[in-house]
Amino acid sequence: MRILLTNDDGITSPGIFLLAKSLRECGHRVFMVAPDCNRSGCSHSLHFLNEPIKLTEIEKDSWSCSGTPADCIIVSLLGGIPEINILSEENEVNMEKAPDLVLSGINVGANVGTDIVYSGTAAAARQGSFFGIPSVALSLVDNDRPRQWEAVISYIVENLECFMSYWKKGAFVNINFPNIEEKPSALVNVSPCIRNYNDRIVTFTAPEGGVFCFAKIGEIDKPADGTDWAQVLKNNAALSVIMSQPAVL
């Protein structure tokens, strides 16, 4: 397959390089385009509307991007990367050159439930889905263990077609993996949770004036049974199909 790979942790994050390496070793052609710095929590913000986006090739088929994760997808597909440019010379969309799959991640830390709204990782997958390309966001939960990249990346590479089978137009696939030495116990299609973060803002008034606001991170409420976060805590991979298009209820 031809895969467009990005993240929101930035081009120096070990997860994206290890995933690209494993995918390439399996014969996939991977176009890696990732932000030049950490863009965690940037959601679906776009820089290309206000400033030029710089692509810097760091190795074959791999670029750092001065924009956000969503920018990485847009710039790559609309002319920045000629091999996957979906615009014809007449500026008409031609999907023949589109990648077969957009992968975003693998993110350092969970993107479960309400996190999806804020996540740059999820936004890149959402943007890929806007173009009608199967798109999957991947996240590895943080805990007190070292990050078990080998187990989760092996599982991802082995199950790409399975993940793609859940994709449908107007949606993207969001998957969270437990950080354990072995592969996940099961892949569970599950609903996203509601995350009550219990954060607060602490303020400091500077002597010269102005109020500085600092985040005091709270303890997140326990997840409801049967949700993505609850399944990850059971050492399962939690998969959710997330609508990417506006819908009227």
C-alpha positions in Angstrom: 0.0 0.0 0.0 0.9 3.7 -0.3 0.5 5.3 3.1 0.6 8.9 4.2 1.9 8.9 7.8 1.8 11.9 10.2 1.4 12.6 13.9 1.0 15.5 16.3 4.0 14.7 18.6 6.4 16.0 15.9 8.9 14.5 13.5 11.4 13.6 16.3 8.9 11.3 18.1 10.3 7.8 18.2 6.9 6.2 17.5 6.4 7.6 14.0 9.9 6.6 12.9 9.6 3.1 14.2 6.2 2.7 12.6 7.4 4.0 9.3 10.4 1.6 9.4 8.2 -1.4 10.1 5.7 -0.5 7.4 8.5 0.0 4.9 10.1 -3.3 5.8 6.7 -5.0 5.0 6.8 -3.5 1.5 4.5 -0.5 1.9 5.6 2.8 0.5 5.3 5.3 3.3 5.2 9.1 2.8 6.0 10.5 6.3 5.1 14.1 6.8 5.0 15.3 10.4 5.2 18.6 12.2 8.6 20.1 12.9 7.8 20.5 16.6 5.3 19.1 19.1 1.7 20.1 18.1 -0.2 18.1 20.8 -3.6 19.5 21.6 -3.8 21.7 18.5 -7.0 20.0 17.3 -7.9 20.9 13.7 -6.1 24.2 13.5 -4.6 25.3 10.2 -1.6 27.4 9.6 -1.6 27.3 5.8 -4.4 29.9 5.7 -2.2 32.5 7.3 1.4 31.7 6.4 3.5 29.6 4.0 4.1 26.0 5.0 7.7 24.8 4.8 8.5 21.2 4.0 12.0 20.0 4.7 13.0 16.6 3.4 15.0 14.7 6.0 15.3 11.4 4.2 13.7 9.6 1.3 9.9 10.0 1.4 10.1 11.8 4.8 9.5 15.4 5.5 9.2 17.8 8.5 6.4 20.3 8.1 6.1 23.8 9.7 2.3 23.4 10.1 -0.1 21.4 12.1 -1.1 17.7 11.6 -4.1 18.8 9.5 -1.8 21.0 7.5 0.5 18.0 6.9 -2.4 16.2 5.2 -3.6 19.1 3.2 -0.2 20.3 2.0 0.9 16.7 1.0 -2.2 16.0 -1.0 -2.7 19.3 -2.7 0.7 19.7 -4.3 3.4 19.6 -1.6 4.3 16.0 -2.3 4.1 15.4 -6.1 3.8 11.6 -5.8 0.5 11.9 -3.9 -0.8 15.2 -5.3 -4.5 14.6 -6.0 -4.9 17.8 -8.1 -4.6 17.8 -11.9 -3.0 20.6 -13.9 -6.5 21.9 -14.3 -6.9 22.0 -10.5 -9.5 19.2 -10.6 -9.4 16.4 -8.0 -8.0 13.2 -9.3 -7.9 10.5 -6.7 -5.8 8.1 -8.8 -2.6 9.4 -7.1 -4.1 9.4 -3.6 -2.6 7.2 -0.9 -4.5 4.1 0.0 -4.4 5.0 3.7 -3.8 7.9 6.0 -2.2 6.9 9.4 -1.8 9.4 12.2 0.4 8.4 15.1 1.4 6.5 16.9 0.6 9.1 19.5 2.3 9.3 22.9 -0.6 9.1 25.3 -4.2 8.2 25.0 -6.8 9.9 22.7 -9.9 8.4 24.2 -13.4 10.0 24.4 -13.4 13.7 24.8 -9.6 13.8 24.0 -10.6 13.4 20.4 -11.9 16.9 20.2 -8.5 18.4 21.2 -6.2 15.9 19.5 -4.0 16.9 16.6 -3.6 13.1 16.0 -7.3 12.7 15.5 -7.5 15.9 13.4 -5.1 14.5 10.9 -7.2 11.4 10.5 -10.3 13.5 10.2 -8.7 15.6 7.5 -7.7 12.4 5.6 -11.3 11.3 5.7 -12.4 14.7 4.3 -10.6 13.7 1.2 -12.3 10.4 1.1 -9.2 8.4 2.1 -9.4 5.6 4.7 -7.9 7.2 7.8 -6.9 5.9 11.1 -5.6 7.6 14.3 -3.4 5.5 16.6 -2.5 6.2 20.2 -0.5 4.4 22.9 -1.7 4.9 26.4 0.8 6.3 28.9 1.4 4.5 32.2 4.3 3.9 34.6 6.0 1.4 32.2 8.5 2.3 29.5 6.7 2.7 26.2 6.3 -0.7 24.5 6.7 0.4 20.9 7.7 -3.1 19.5 4.6 -4.9 20.6 2.1 -2.2 19.5 3.8 -1.5 16.2 3.9 -5.2 15.4 0.2 -5.4 16.1 -0.6 -2.3 14.0 1.3 -3.6 10.9 -0.3 -7.0 11.2 -3.8 -5.6 11.4 -3.8 -2.7 8.9 -6.5 -4.2 6.6 -8.6 -5.1 9.6 -8.5 -1.4 10.8 -9.3 -0.2 7.3 -12.4 -2.5 7.2 -14.1 -0.4 9.9 -13.6 2.9 7.9 -16.6 4.4 6.1 -17.1 7.7 4.2 -17.8 10.6 6.5 -15.9 9.1 9.4 -12.4 8.1 10.6 -11.2 5.3 12.8 -9.7 6.1 16.3 -7.7 3.3 18.0 -6.1 3.4 21.5 -3.6 0.7 22.5 -2.6 -0.5 26.0 1.1 0.0 26.9 2.0 -3.6 27.6 4.8 -5.9 26.6 2.5 -8.3 24.8 0.0 -7.5 22.0 -3.5 -6.4 23.0 -5.8 -9.1 24.2 -8.5 -8.2 21.7 -9.6 -5.5 19.3 -12.9 -4.1 20.6 -15.3 -1.8 18.6 -16.6 0.5 21.3 -18.1 3.9 22.1 -15.9 6.9 23.2 -16.1 7.9 26.8 -16.8 11.3 28.4 -13.7 12.6 30.0 -14.1 14.8 33.0 -10.6 16.3 33.4 -11.2 18.3 36.6 -8.5 20.8 35.6 -8.4 24.3 37.0 -6.6 27.5 36.3 -4.2 29.1 38.8 -3.6 32.8 38.3 -0.6 35.0 39.1 -0.6 38.8 38.9 2.8 40.1 37.7 4.3 43.1 39.5 4.4 45.0 36.2 0.7 44.1 35.5 -1.0 41.4 33.6 -2.4 38.1 34.9 -0.6 34.9 34.1 -2.8 31.7 34.0 -1.3 28.3 34.7 -3.0 25.0 34.3 -3.3 22.7 37.3 -4.1 19.3 35.9 -6.8 17.4 37.8 -7.5 13.7 38.2 -9.7 12.3 35.5 -12.9 10.6 36.6 -13.0 6.9 36.1 -14.4 5.7 32.8 -17.9 4.2 32.3 -18.0 0.5 31.6 -18.1 -0.4 27.9 -16.3 2.7 26.7 -12.9 3.0 24.9 -11.0 4.0 28.0 -12.4 1.2 30.0 -11.4 -1.3 27.4 -7.9 -0.1 27.2 -7.6 -0.5 30.9 -8.5 -4.2 30.3 -5.5 -4.4 28.0 -7.7 -4.4 24.8 -7.2 -2.2 21.8 -10.2 0.1 21.7 -11.5 1.1 18.3 -14.1 3.8 17.7 -15.6 5.0 14.4 -15.8 8.8 14.7 -18.0 10.9 12.5 -15.9 13.5 10.6 -18.7 15.4 8.9 -21.1 17.7 10.6 -24.4 16.0 11.4 -27.8 17.4 12.4 -29.4 15.5 15.3 
